């Protein structure tokens, strides 16, 4: 099959807000911008360039509803340091009923979209 995901679309009443957060959080580049549409892509020449789906932020009239039906799981080298960095960019820790004994942190970007920061991989879990 020759099918691939081109973009993950994220609706917002103001696409500039989540786009600015994710641009800084991921270190991605803005490759297209209009008032109602912003595209982020991985850094040119990076291992993700041309492989990872673009992030497409689209202007919609309605505000975000309850919990996301789709969210990102991010794998950092250091979970606690990354949570602190993302909070500095405007993310907040949130509860979606995950309980106290989980190994990840649930956060929301400045537009309210939830995502998870997972624990770092152990050496025995690393590829190769």
N, C-alpha and C positions, 0 to 999 in steps of 0.2 A: 504494500500500500504506500502511496506517495503523499500522505497527508501529514501536515505538521501544524502546530499551533502558531499562528502569526503574532497574536497579541492577546493580552489579558486586558479586558476593558473595565474601567472603574468609573462609575457614575458619581457626579458631584454637582452641587449647586454652584460651586466655584472651583473649577479644575486646577486653578493655580495653587490652591492650598495643599491638596494631597500630592500634586506633582512636585512642588518644591520640597516637601518632606522626603518623598521617595528618591528624588534626585540626589539629595544630600545623604540619605541613609545608605543608598546602594553605590553612590559614586558614579551613577549613570549619566549619560549625555542627553540633552534635549535636542531632538532632531526635527521636530515640527511643532509649531505653536500658532494657534489662532485663538480667538476669544472663547470658542466653545470646544476646543480640542487640543490636547498636548500629548506628544509622543516622547517617551523615554526609551533609549536603547542602551545596551551595555557599552562600555568604553570601546572605541575603535581598536581593533587588533587584539583585544582581550580574548581569553578562551571562550567567553560567553557570546562574543560578537557573532551574529548570524546564527546562533544556536538557541539561546534563551529567547522566549517570546518578548516582544516589545510590551511596554506598559502604555496603554492608551487611556487617557483621562478625558471623559466626555461630560459636557455640561447638560444637566437635566433640571427640570423645574422643581421636582420634589426632593425633600431632605431624606437622608438615610433612615430606613426603618429599623426594626430590631436587629438582632444578631445577623452577621453576614452568612450567606449560603456558601461562600467560597472565601478562603483566606490563605495567606502565605504562612508557611513554616520556614523560619530562617535558622540556619545552622552556623553559629559563630565559633570563633576560636575560644572565646571567653564569654560565657553567657552574662555574668553579672556586669562586666565592663561594657558589653554591648547594650544591655538594658539601660545603663546609666547614660551612654552616649545617645541612644535614641530618645531618652527622656529630655536630654539637652536640646534635641532637635524639635521637641514639641509633642512626642508620644506620651501616653499615660498608661500605667498598669490598670487593668480592668478585670473584673470577675465575670465569668460566664458560667459559673458553677463548677469550675475545675477542681476545687478542693485544695487542701493544704499540702498534700504529699506528691504532687506532680513534679516532674523534672524540667518543665518548661514554664515560661512566663507569658501570660496573655497580655497583650498591649493593644492600644488603639492609636492610629495615626491622628493628626490634628483634625481630620474630617470625620473621625469616629469609626473608621474601618478597622476591625480587629485583625490581629496577626499574632503569631506565636514566635518567641525566641526560645529555641531548643537548647538543650545542654550540648556542650562540645563533644565531639566524638572521642572515645578512648583510643589509644594507640592500636589496640587489637581490632578496632572497627574501621580503621583507615583503609582506603583502597590501596591496592598494589602491594 
